[in-house]
Amino acid sequence: MLDVRFSSALKAMLLLGHAEESGSPVLSSTQLARSLDTNPSLVRKLMVPLVQDGLVASIKGRSGGVRLGRPADRITLEEIYRSSIGDKPLWAPRPEGPRECLVTNHSAEYFIRLTDETETAVLHTLAGRTLADSLDELRAIDRAAPTPAPEPPLLARSH
């Protein structure tokens, strides 16, 4: 099963960044859950490490929720990744089996090296992007998207 903690945390952070730009910086777990197509309890669990790492601030009270912990241009995607994933490796190695040949004798060590190399490249890429950069990229994608054709009126479709 694929781990969706990073993609979920990133989407939540993008939603918080967009909300801040729109003048409503605090979002509830219910609002985030609706946008993430999940439940508020899962969102609250997802927020715990982000709050602990200062990427998100928790606002208590009746109109509480969460907001960005600092400006979007000072939050890197690497920070979001490390916070949401923790110490979990990018890929899980297969369990070791019998050692019978070149492959079975050394595949575990090879896989660890490959994972380390890949994670280094991923973290380097994520370190070079901020949350603000990502919001700008989403706006560019939105501008480049074709405008959908308007739907015909309901009466015209029913015939």
Disulfide bonds with the S-S distance in Angstrom:
none
